[in-house]
Every structure is written in C-alpha cells, then in structure tokens.
Amino acid sequence: MTALYSDTHPKMEALQIKLWRQATPTRKMNMLAQLNASVRLLALTGLRSRYPQISEAELRFKLAVLLLGDELAQKVYGEPSHAK
C-alpha cells in the first residue's frame, strides 16, 4: 500500500486507516460533518481577510459562489447589491 501522507510515519498512518475502518457509519458521518464545518470556517476566514469591508450577506454570497459556483449561487441566494 502506498503512503497517503508523506509527512506521516507509516505505522501511524496504518493505525489511522485501521481506526477509520473500525469507525461506525455514524462516527464517519460525524467526522465528515466536522471536516465540512472546518472547510467552511477556513473559507469564510479567507473571504473576510480578502474583503474586510463587505456585509455578512455579501460574505455568505461569496461563500455560496465558492461552494456552488456563480450560476447556482445566484439561483439559490440571489445576488446582493454589492456582491460583485
């Protein structure tokens, strides 16, 4: 088996994979939900640093564009007046 991570010791990686395989479906879904929440938080942090002057509505729209693409974000959320 090839290594997933170049910076992780092979024994630790094997243990991590073993624990993933032993996790219940509920635990796996919880891990996935936590990962998604972390990604959203990182994306929002990046957007806030790039656009410190925009409103929360505009920020949410920009996040939707990142997650959904321009067309779908506009269909779902509309476009805030200053989101461009």
VMD Tcl script that draws the C-alpha trace (Angstrom):
set ca {
  {0.00 0.00 0.00}
  {1.29 3.45 -0.84}
  {1.53 6.20 1.75}
  {-1.34 8.68 1.93}
  {0.76 11.36 3.59}
  {4.45 11.99 3.02}
  {4.83 13.61 6.45}
  {3.26 10.78 8.49}
  {5.15 7.78 9.83}
  {3.91 4.62 8.08}
  {2.97 2.93 11.39}
  {0.87 5.92 12.44}
  {-0.78 6.07 9.04}
  {-1.62 2.36 9.24}
  {-3.16 2.92 12.68}
  {-5.21 5.85 11.37}
  {-6.52 3.77 8.47}
  {-7.37 0.92 10.86}
  {-9.33 3.32 13.09}
  {-11.20 4.73 10.08}
  {-12.17 1.23 9.01}
  {-13.38 0.33 12.51}
  {-15.45 3.50 12.90}
  {-19.21 3.14 12.82}
  {-21.13 4.80 9.97}
  {-22.39 7.39 12.47}
  {-18.84 8.21 13.57}
  {-17.74 8.51 9.94}
  {-20.61 10.90 9.19}
  {-19.70 12.96 12.28}
  {-16.08 13.17 11.12}
  {-17.26 14.26 7.67}
  {-19.56 16.91 9.17}
  {-16.67 18.25 11.28}
  {-14.42 18.36 8.21}
  {-17.07 20.26 6.24}
  {-17.52 22.76 9.09}
  {-13.75 23.30 9.22}
  {-13.56 23.90 5.47}
  {-16.42 26.44 5.64}
  {-14.71 28.24 8.53}
  {-11.41 28.39 6.64}
  {-13.17 29.66 3.52}
  {-15.04 32.34 5.49}
  {-11.82 33.41 7.20}
  {-10.11 33.76 3.84}
  {-13.03 35.72 2.40}
  {-13.12 38.04 5.42}
  {-9.41 38.78 5.05}
  {-9.78 39.45 1.31}
  {-12.96 41.52 1.63}
  {-12.96 43.15 5.09}
  {-15.45 45.82 4.04}
  {-18.31 43.60 2.81}
  {-21.50 42.83 4.73}
  {-22.40 39.43 6.19}
  {-24.93 38.91 3.37}
  {-22.27 39.59 0.76}
  {-19.86 37.32 2.62}
  {-22.41 34.48 2.62}
  {-23.00 35.03 -1.09}
  {-19.27 34.85 -1.84}
  {-19.08 31.61 0.17}
  {-22.01 30.24 -1.83}
  {-20.18 31.11 -5.05}
  {-17.14 29.18 -3.83}
  {-19.23 26.17 -2.85}
  {-21.85 26.14 -5.60}
  {-20.47 28.18 -8.47}
  {-21.77 31.51 -9.78}
  {-24.89 30.32 -11.58}
  {-26.29 28.10 -8.83}
  {-25.40 30.57 -6.07}
  {-27.37 33.30 -7.88}
  {-30.34 30.96 -8.42}
  {-30.38 29.89 -4.77}
  {-29.48 33.12 -2.97}
  {-29.96 35.90 -5.48}
  {-27.17 38.43 -5.74}
  {-26.56 41.01 -3.01}
  {-26.38 44.53 -4.43}
  {-22.66 44.90 -3.65}
  {-21.52 41.27 -4.10}
  {-19.67 41.90 -7.36}
}
mol new
graphics top color blue
foreach p $ca { graphics top sphere $p radius 0.5 }
foreach p [lrange $ca 0 end-1] q [lrange $ca 1 end] { graphics top cylinder $p $q radius 0.2 }
display resetview
